[in-house]
Amino acid sequence: MRATIEVAGLRKRFGHTMALDGMSFTVTPGQVTGFVGPNGAGKSTTMRVILGLDAADEGSALVGGRPYTGLRDPLRHVGALLDASALQPSRTARNHLLWLAHSQGLGAGRVDEVIEQVGLGSAAQRKAGGFSLGMRQRLGIAAALLGDPPVLMLDEPSNGLDPEGIIWMRGFLRSLAAEGRAVLVSSHLMSELEDTADHLVVVGRGRVVADTSVAGLLATASGGRVSLRTSAPSEAMAALTQAGATVTGAGTGTGTGTGRDALTVTGLTGEHIVALLNRYAVPFSEVSAHRATLEEAYLELTRDAVEFRAAGQEATR
């Protein structure tokens, strides 16, 4: 069964604080959707509203066309991991999953399947209270998978994982989406989402700032910039600006070049830049199209939505 998450016009106030201010987006099957934003942007509140843990003042949040509270055997419809520490520490990993499975009419066989699926086979009989954060994350994901749901919601699933675990998580999330599931992942690790997510919902101050594909966002953020390395930056700048380009970086008084020989050029293609430098005999060692990182794109989108900033720290531009 394929299902979507549909969030429409959510508003939620806690006292004088507006946590959600018209939050609207859709998580579609067959892809990993990254859910990102600064602290206080409304991510956790949105996920709690979707799961019926908080009630919205206005708007709706539906899973497969129905509110979560109206789902029978909800683990068969949506699996969620919001807090990896939400477990009884004296229970073994297997027993923790068994009582969840029994509440949904699922058997012990399914428990053993998900334990192996998340790589906890050798730790199944250990008490969960002694688990590392990374192991608790795996146990929480196993719980989310118990009902083989078409929708998954995971909050910071890579938190606490070692490098091997992070690589596993990356491939695991993509495999779940490839099976036709709708996967919503909240994370602060932009480098992980860049390699994992197909789509991004960027939020700030309780609203959606951007709802776009990762590829589209990176293309926009790259902005047609070309990176140039040259041992003669002044000569290169003169030739390129005369041709109508804008040049920033070392020696220009603007930008943040990565070295004395680094320039960033906009307004000309890489091929045109190479031709001009050859024409004026300006030496260069590299001309390459700039590809923005997801972190750069995210910081640009959310620079005005950061609620908490240390004294003296300016918004990223």
VMD Tcl script that draws the C-alpha trace (Angstrom):
set ca {
  {0.00 0.00 0.00}
  {1.32 3.43 -0.95}
  {0.44 6.40 1.25}
  {1.36 10.04 1.69}
  {1.75 12.47 4.56}
  {-0.32 15.59 3.92}
  {0.20 18.63 6.14}
  {-2.11 21.56 5.41}
  {-2.23 24.94 7.12}
  {-1.06 23.80 10.56}
  {-1.09 26.46 13.25}
  {-0.05 25.80 16.82}
  {0.61 28.23 19.63}
  {2.21 27.46 22.98}
  {1.34 30.41 25.20}
  {2.77 33.48 23.49}
  {4.93 31.42 21.13}
  {3.68 30.62 17.63}
  {5.26 27.22 16.95}
  {3.49 26.56 13.64}
  {2.27 29.35 11.40}
  {0.54 27.79 8.40}
  {2.84 24.78 7.90}
  {1.93 22.96 4.66}
  {3.73 20.25 2.67}
  {3.29 16.72 1.28}
  {5.58 13.70 1.66}
  {5.11 11.42 -1.33}
  {5.84 7.68 -1.68}
  {9.02 6.45 -3.30}
  {11.40 9.11 -2.03}
  {13.26 10.29 1.05}
  {12.10 13.76 2.09}
  {14.46 15.72 4.31}
  {12.77 17.92 6.90}
  {15.22 20.64 7.96}
  {15.31 23.99 9.69}
  {16.95 25.83 12.59}
  {16.21 25.00 16.21}
  {12.74 26.27 17.05}
  {11.59 26.15 13.41}
  {8.68 23.81 14.16}
  {10.00 20.44 12.97}
  {9.39 18.47 16.16}
  {6.01 20.10 16.74}
  {4.93 19.24 13.20}
  {5.92 15.60 13.63}
  {4.13 15.43 16.97}
  {0.97 16.86 15.40}
  {1.14 14.31 12.58}
  {1.32 11.54 15.20}
  {-1.51 12.96 17.29}
  {0.77 13.76 20.24}
  {-0.06 17.46 19.98}
  {-3.32 18.95 18.72}
  {-3.13 21.72 16.14}
  {-5.09 24.91 16.67}
  {-5.85 25.00 12.94}
  {-5.17 22.89 9.86}
  {-4.84 19.16 9.30}
  {-2.22 16.42 9.20}
  {-3.18 13.20 7.42}
  {-1.45 9.88 6.85}
  {-2.89 8.00 3.90}
  {-5.82 10.44 3.88}
  {-6.72 9.92 7.57}
  {-5.63 11.47 10.87}
  {-3.27 9.27 12.86}
  {-5.74 9.01 15.73}
  {-8.25 7.44 13.35}
  {-5.93 4.66 12.21}
  {-6.58 1.13 13.37}
  {-3.35 -0.73 14.20}
  {-1.34 2.45 13.51}
  {2.06 0.71 13.36}
  {0.85 -0.98 10.17}
  {0.31 2.46 8.61}
  {3.12 4.66 9.92}
  {6.33 3.91 11.80}
  {7.98 6.68 13.77}
  {11.14 7.35 15.74}
  {11.04 10.62 17.65}
  {13.03 9.73 20.78}
  {15.48 6.83 20.85}
  {15.50 6.94 24.66}
  {11.77 6.20 24.95}
  {12.14 2.62 26.18}
  {12.08 0.55 29.36}
  {15.78 0.14 30.19}
  {15.34 -3.14 32.10}
  {13.83 -4.92 29.07}
  {15.98 -6.68 26.52}
  {15.88 -5.32 22.98}
  {13.81 -8.30 21.85}
  {11.31 -7.99 24.70}
  {10.95 -4.26 24.07}
  {9.92 -5.06 20.50}
  {7.75 -8.01 21.54}
  {5.38 -5.95 23.67}
  {5.05 -3.40 20.86}
  {4.37 -6.19 18.37}
  {1.73 -7.83 20.58}
  {-0.11 -4.51 20.91}
  {-0.56 -4.53 17.14}
  {-1.34 -8.21 16.69}
  {2.12 -8.98 15.29}
  {4.04 -12.15 16.06}
  {7.52 -12.89 17.37}
  {8.67 -13.81 13.88}
  {8.29 -10.21 12.75}
  {10.29 -9.06 15.78}
  {13.19 -11.30 14.82}
  {13.03 -10.04 11.21}
  {13.39 -6.36 12.12}
  {16.11 -7.11 14.68}
  {18.21 -8.64 11.92}
  {17.21 -5.91 9.47}
  {18.75 -3.18 11.64}
  {21.81 -5.19 12.64}
  {20.99 -5.91 16.30}
  {20.96 -9.70 16.09}
  {23.92 -10.16 18.44}
  {22.45 -7.71 20.98}
  {18.82 -8.91 20.99}
  {19.04 -10.41 24.49}
  {20.89 -7.47 26.03}
  {19.06 -4.97 28.23}
  {18.27 -1.83 26.24}
  {19.32 0.40 29.12}
  {22.93 -0.53 28.45}
  {22.80 0.37 24.77}
  {24.81 3.21 23.26}
  {22.87 6.00 21.58}
  {23.62 4.49 18.18}
  {22.25 1.10 19.24}
  {19.15 2.75 20.69}
  {18.65 4.46 17.33}
  {18.75 1.08 15.59}
  {16.29 -0.33 18.13}
  {13.95 2.62 17.56}
  {14.09 2.07 13.81}
  {13.33 -1.61 14.33}
  {10.24 -0.58 16.31}
  {9.18 1.77 13.51}
  {9.46 -1.08 11.00}
  {7.47 -3.64 12.98}
  {4.20 -3.16 11.11}
  {5.90 -2.96 7.69}
  {4.31 0.49 7.26}
  {4.11 2.45 3.98}
  {5.06 5.67 5.84}
  {8.10 6.28 8.04}
  {8.94 9.36 10.12}
  {12.40 9.51 11.69}
  {13.79 12.36 13.81}
  {17.61 12.59 13.66}
  {18.07 8.86 12.93}
  {21.86 9.19 12.38}
  {22.45 10.82 15.75}
  {24.94 8.74 17.73}
  {25.83 6.38 14.90}
  {29.47 5.61 14.14}
  {30.79 6.14 10.57}
  {29.86 2.57 9.57}
  {26.38 3.10 11.00}
  {25.94 6.36 9.13}
  {26.85 4.69 5.84}
  {24.40 1.89 6.64}
  {21.66 4.40 7.48}
  {22.17 6.25 4.22}
  {21.66 3.12 2.13}
  {18.90 1.81 4.37}
  {16.74 4.94 4.01}
  {17.17 4.91 0.24}
  {16.20 1.23 0.12}
  {13.02 1.91 2.11}
  {12.02 4.65 -0.31}
  {12.84 2.41 -3.27}
  {10.23 -0.04 -1.93}
  {7.61 2.67 -2.44}
  {7.44 4.03 1.10}
  {7.08 7.70 2.00}
  {10.07 8.51 4.22}
  {10.28 11.76 6.20}
  {13.65 12.38 7.89}
  {14.39 15.31 10.18}
  {18.12 15.98 10.46}
  {20.75 18.63 11.12}
  {23.36 16.68 9.14}
  {23.18 18.38 5.75}
  {26.01 16.26 4.36}
  {24.00 13.12 5.07}
  {20.80 14.45 3.53}
  {22.71 15.59 0.45}
  {23.62 11.95 -0.19}
  {20.29 10.50 0.95}
  {17.28 12.75 0.35}
  {15.48 13.22 -2.95}
  {13.36 16.13 -1.74}
  {13.67 18.81 0.93}
  {11.17 20.69 3.04}
  {13.02 23.61 4.63}
  {11.20 25.36 7.46}
  {11.76 28.44 9.60}
  {9.65 30.17 12.24}
  {6.84 27.67 11.80}
  {6.52 28.09 8.04}
  {7.80 26.34 4.93}
  {10.71 28.29 3.45}
  {11.36 25.93 0.53}
  {9.73 22.76 -0.81}
  {11.93 21.48 -3.61}
  {14.08 18.67 -4.95}
  {17.62 18.46 -3.63}
  {18.97 18.69 -7.18}
  {16.93 21.79 -7.93}
  {17.97 23.52 -4.72}
  {21.66 22.82 -5.33}
  {21.42 24.08 -8.92}
  {19.82 27.33 -7.76}
  {22.33 27.81 -4.95}
  {25.26 27.20 -7.30}
  {24.13 30.27 -9.24}
  {26.25 29.75 -12.36}
  {29.47 30.37 -10.41}
  {32.82 29.19 -11.73}
  {35.82 28.53 -9.50}
  {39.16 29.69 -10.85}
  {42.67 29.07 -9.54}
  {45.43 31.26 -10.91}
  {48.86 32.45 -9.82}
  {48.04 35.86 -11.33}
  {44.71 36.87 -9.71}
  {45.02 40.58 -10.50}
  {45.63 39.95 -14.21}
  {42.80 37.40 -14.32}
  {40.41 39.78 -12.60}
  {41.23 42.57 -15.04}
  {40.66 40.38 -18.09}
  {37.43 38.89 -16.78}
  {35.84 42.09 -15.48}
  {36.59 43.77 -18.80}
  {34.56 40.99 -20.44}
  {31.60 41.69 -18.11}
  {32.18 39.09 -15.39}
  {31.91 39.62 -11.64}
  {34.96 38.33 -9.80}
  {35.29 37.73 -6.06}
  {37.93 36.10 -3.91}
  {41.61 36.67 -3.21}
  {42.83 40.13 -4.04}
  {39.38 41.56 -4.80}
  {38.45 42.71 -1.33}
  {35.26 40.64 -1.37}
  {34.24 37.01 -1.02}
  {36.01 34.25 0.84}
  {38.48 32.52 -1.46}
  {40.03 29.31 -0.20}
  {43.56 30.57 -1.00}
  {45.55 33.41 -2.49}
  {45.04 31.93 -5.95}
  {41.29 31.28 -5.64}
  {38.69 33.37 -7.46}
  {34.97 32.95 -8.01}
  {33.56 34.16 -11.32}
  {29.94 34.81 -12.29}
  {28.56 36.02 -15.60}
  {30.75 33.90 -17.87}
  {30.81 30.20 -18.68}
  {33.85 28.09 -17.93}
  {34.62 27.78 -21.65}
  {34.54 31.57 -22.09}
  {36.80 32.06 -19.07}
  {39.37 29.59 -20.42}
  {39.36 31.33 -23.82}
  {39.86 34.76 -22.25}
  {42.69 33.65 -19.99}
  {44.46 31.98 -22.90}
  {43.99 35.09 -25.04}
  {45.68 37.28 -22.43}
  {48.25 34.64 -21.46}
  {47.06 34.53 -17.85}
  {48.23 31.31 -16.17}
  {45.63 29.16 -14.41}
  {45.57 25.70 -12.87}
  {41.81 25.10 -12.52}
  {38.53 26.29 -14.01}
  {35.49 24.40 -12.74}
  {31.77 24.99 -12.35}
  {30.99 25.67 -8.70}
  {28.63 23.18 -7.07}
  {27.10 24.49 -3.89}
  {26.81 22.11 -0.96}
  {23.48 21.45 0.67}
  {24.82 23.14 3.79}
  {25.51 26.34 1.82}
  {22.06 26.28 0.26}
  {20.42 25.60 3.63}
  {22.26 28.42 5.42}
  {21.30 30.89 2.71}
  {17.63 29.89 2.88}
  {17.41 30.02 6.67}
  {19.70 32.94 7.53}
  {16.72 35.12 8.47}
  {14.89 32.34 10.32}
  {17.49 31.54 12.99}
  {15.85 32.27 16.31}
  {18.83 31.69 18.59}
  {22.25 33.15 17.69}
  {25.26 33.68 19.93}
  {26.25 37.25 20.78}
  {28.41 38.75 18.05}
  {27.46 36.08 15.52}
  {26.14 37.52 12.29}
  {23.65 35.89 9.93}
  {25.37 33.82 7.26}
  {25.26 35.58 3.91}
}
mol new
graphics top color blue
foreach p $ca { graphics top sphere $p radius 0.5 }
foreach p [lrange $ca 0 end-1] q [lrange $ca 1 end] { graphics top cylinder $p $q radius 0.2 }
display resetview
